[in-house]
Amino acid sequence: MQQFFRSCLAIAFIPTAVGAALKAAEPGVDDQKSAWTMSLQEGIKELDAGQLPQIDAARQKLVSAVNGLEQFLRPESNVEGAKWLEFLHWPKLKEALQKEDVSAADFQAIELRFRQNYPGLELAPFTQVRSALGEMSHALRFGKNADQTMELLKRRLEELDQHLAKHPLEEELERSRDIGLLQSYLHDSRQAPNLRARIANEHSQANMQVIVHQKLASQVIGRPVHEVTPVNEEILGTKISGCSLMTGQVECRLIPNAQHPQFELVLNGDFSSNNVGYNRGVKLNTRGMAQVQARRMINVTQSGLLGGERLMAGPVCVDTDFCTVIDSISHRSQLIRNLAVKSAAKTKPKADRIGEQRLQNRLADQFSKQIDQQLAETNGQLTGNSFPILTRLDLSRPSNQGYTTSDKMVFSLNHARPYQLSAPSACPIPEPDGDLVVRVHQSVLMNYGDTILGGRQIKSEELPALAKQFLGRVPEELARPEDERPWSITLANYHPVELELRNGLITITVRITRMDRGEEQSLDQSLVVRAAYAPTTVEGRTELVRQGDVKIDLVGRQARGTRAVTLQAFLQGKFDKLFREKLLDKVADQKDSPLMGSVKERFPNIPDLKLSDLKMDRGWLQAVWR
């Protein structure tokens, strides 16, 4: 079941001192500083050069991790190991470790090679090098010149209050960008832990919520039962053989639970059997009948699934009203037949009790085994190293809290690393009717984008492989023409991709710091690419329609000349293809989504849902499928 919840996500991020700080000072108290300003001043007092990451310690840790990976891969005798080191730009890394005058960017570029969705990169020898590369980058960036770093951080803290004053509370994206960047600096430089904790607490609301209603849960998990089983047993000295049939339906019933999601799997069915019994030459033709019910409680407990849960099953409870009918008793001797009829009438109540108990035991055993197998597959895929893609990309598992009512199951997830911001408040959009409701805060895309794309150089020849890592295919929009000259773009380190949900529009922003085309054309200047979409209902389904053209703006000074115009025109063509005039206008094919295909195979009763409604408000997007 949980695999279905992951697929819906395809295609799987309180009041405190800072909360009070965001309120203006009490009227009439002119000399009282805002709580936010006071928090920043306290953060300045926390700055401590002694806590900055040290280059020597970081280098030593990196050398140790590098040696460990080389021992693990054994490139001298292992061809695959040598290929791995070539892919990871090992010579550049070894060279950088030997140089005295090296920059953080040198190690950051190599670290990004480790942050890809290729099987193997989730193994500890690889992740240890990646972690050490990150620490080395931070040490060079912040620890190389302690005085300069302290001055920079102090200035950042002083400027933040001014920046926030320019952006009212409703301009959440701008505020979160300023606060999040400071939080990132403080984390990487190991500074102001108390201020970091306050900021994190202020932006700690779950940034994704998935609501599955009873009707859909029952359709997904429910299944018809039609099982034919041979009968071969002995009851009170009578050997019985024949065939039994169980028909019915397994249903899912949600159990109200405010602590964690809970549901019950219920089998309601009819049992029948036609048997022949033999006892000392006497032949008995019998029929068995029963209405049966089997129930088993399933709890989603905290220990390692979507962010640390696991499906745990309780005991099986079985109820039956079993009875048998003796259709005939035959023997060549009339006397023995008469004695057999009397004996059968006398022993039948006891035989029925034995038969009913065996039926209940058999039913409980079969029901338990079937559920245990499904839970083992689900828990096995979603626990331990169940999400290797998260480990490969250095993404933390989303924390998760949930509950159930009699008509819905709710999962609230938080997609954020310790130094990243989540949502400052819960989704303000009223919950609608719908089979499946997914609410996503704009911080989810920003947090994943920072980790996966921040600072990454995307080359035209590598783009198809990058798309295939995450999509399982190369979309037509990202396919590279054979005669196209090589090009590359370098994405911003912070917020390379932004999603703004405001005034009924979805605005996607891509931040680029450099572009190169061929060997003779380059633009070493920041560009911002924006496309805005509005939801539109078409035949009961929701599409996104682009509002105006894709805009590409240069940041800072205006570039002049043929080169700048040519490169901007080239980018315009690329992003016009990526940000089509309509999105969600095509029905996704299962073959394009291996995950959805496997879910459909496991749960064939999943209905074809249509995206019927999209709403945006204060950084939240709510999607409804019916």
Buried (B, 14 or more C-beta within 10 A) or exposed (E): BBBBBBBBBEEBBEEBBBBBBBEEBEEEEEEEBBBBBBBBBBBBEBBEBEBBBBBEEBBEBBBEBBEBBBEBBEBEEEEEBBEBBEEBBBEBBEEBBEEEEBBBEBBBBBBBBBBBBBEEBBBEBBBBBBBBBBBBBBBBBBBBEBEEBBEBBBEBBEEBBEBBEEBEEEBBBBBBBBBBBBBBBBBBBBBBBEBBEBBBBBBBBBBBBBBBBBEBBBBBBBBEBEEEBEBEBEBBEBEBEBEBBBEBEBBBBBBEBEEBBBBBBBBBBEBEBBBEBBBEEBBBBBBBEBEBBBBBBBBBBBEBBBBBBBBBBEEBBBEBEBEBEBEEBEBEEEEBBEBBBEBBEEBBEEBBEBBBEEBBEBBBEBBBEBBEEBBEEBBEBBBEEBBBBBBBBBBBBBBBBBBBBEEBBBBBBBBBBEBBBBBBEBBEBEBEEBBBBBBBBBBBBBBBBBBBBBBBBBBBEBBBEBBBBEBBBBEEEBEBEEEEEEBBBBBBBBBBBBBBBBEEBBBBBBBBBBBBBEEEBBBEBBBBBBBBBBBBEEEEBBBBBBEEBBEBEBEEEEBEEEBBEEBBEBBBEBBBBBBBBEBBBEEEEEEBBEBBBBBBEBBEEBEEBBBBBBBBBBBBBBBBBB
